[in-house]
Structure formats: structure tokens, C-alpha cells
Amino acid sequence: MKRLADWWFAPAPAERLAALRIAIGGFALVYTVARLPELVAVAQLESSSFHGVGIASATGVLPPSAVLAIAIATCVLLAAFTLGVAHRYLAPVAALALIWTCSYRSSWGQLFHTENLMALHVLALAVSPAADSWALDGRRGSIDARRGARVSPTGYGWPIKLLAALTAATYVIAGLAKLRLSGATWLDGDQLRAQIAIDNLRKALLGDATAPLATVVLGHPLWLAVGSVAAIAVELGAPIALLGGRIARGWAVAAWGFHVTVVLTMNILFPYPLFGFAFLPLLPVERPFRWVAAWVAAHLRSSAPSP
């Protein structure tokens, strides 16, 4: 247990956790803003179409004006979350508001499981000291006299590992779901072939765009068998990402390639991992932020008028 605790609470830069807050919070904000018209549209459907999911079950059907007000409030809270404003108080509220907004949208006939990891990451960041650096909230944390940086007594490594563990867990669950549905027969590629064919046929019949490589891969059973094995290997092998370093980066590249393949063969978009945000806890994500901060500081110094 001591070795496990030492690994889980290993130190990490406060800036890395702050960079994750900014990046993931920013993505959640943009995603929610983009979903506003769709959320308002489904809120105007007949109440008989509502089947409560998650915490949206507690509120039931709300008037469209109330749904819009909550969604706008969610965006404002996510902006505060990203900027690090009153993180201790507003961040948990922002996370719960995001979960409710996503749950309410999924209560009208289609479950958007692509949002789950994003919401879990925001929730994990909301209960962590993610605003002890690069934040507008100047009231939290103690000061390290040597560095002039605020220091959390619990450290900054455990929230990052929690984010990574959540990412790995979602892939393991997806892999187990495939095996539970099809068993070992998933590995021969026939199930994947049928899934690609049916999904693209449905899109063609409904007038949606089909995937660019669908007809190409359907004619090559060997490719589909290799793809089926690779998908299971990536999903069930996700826990190796917790080892960090090159192994984690290698798995992240493989998982990202998996999502690119899904887009090319099924035209199904998983925005959060496809744009790389799901894998940020595995990377030294603070480095680009430091470069930007250094560039801005240098630019401001060069543009400042001389005394």
C-alpha cells in the first residue's frame, strides 16, 4: 500500500494540473456552447419523448426557457472554471451543471456516451487543487517562499493520475462491452464488418454522409480482422498508459489512431479524444502553456515604452 500511495501521490508541477484545467475546461465550454441550439430544440419536443438519464431524472421535463437558462449558466460557470475564478466554490457547481446539461440532452431518445469522459474529467478537476497556478483566483493555496507559487498540501500528482485512470477506464469498459456482446467472435472481423456496413447503409438511406473508406475496407476481410484485434488491444490495454512516459504516449497515439479510423470507416465523431483532449493527462501539457506565457511576457517587455 505504501508503494501504491507513493506512486499515486508522486509530485507533479502545479502548472501541469492548471494547464489541464484550462484545456479541458475550454473544450467543455466550446462544446456546450455549440450544443445550445440542439439542447433548446429537443427541450421543445413532446414530454412523452423524455426518458430521464442520470441526474436529469431528478428534475424531469423543464420548460425550454428554463433549459436555456441552465445551459447559459453552465457556460458561464465553465468559463469561470477555465479561468480559475473562485475554483473551490464555482468549479463543483460547474461540473454538476455540465453533467446535468449532458444528461438532459441524452434524455430525449439518444445516449451521447461520447460526452461521458469529458464530464468525468471536469468533475475530477473541480474537486482538485487545479487553480493553484495560472488562475484568476488569488485566494487559495499557501505560498512557497522559495518559488512564489502556491502549494497544495495533497500535491498535484494525484488528480493527474485520476484523470489518466478515468481515460483508461472508459476504454477498458468499451473493450469489455465488445467482448460481452460478441465474445471471441469479435476478433474474426465479421462483427466489425457488419457494424460498418449497417451504419453506413443507414446513413445512405437517411441522406447523411457515408464514411470515405467504408466501401474500401468492407472488401478486405483481413483488414477487418486486424482492425478488430487492434481495437480490443488498444481498449483492454489502456491501463498501460498509467505507467507514463513513452509507453503512455505510444498508447495515446494508438488510441487516437483508433478514433481516426472510426471517422474514416463509419463517419462517427468522438470529439473529445479525436482532438486529443482525452489524452492530455498523459502528456507534459504545461510546456506549450509555458512557451506561450514566455512569448507573451517577452512581447509585452519589447512593446513597453522605455522610461
Summary of the structure (lengths in Angstrom):
residues: 307
radius of gyration: 21.9
end to end distance: 59.6
largest distance: 75.6
contacts: 934
relative contact order: 0.12
helix: 73%
strand: 2%
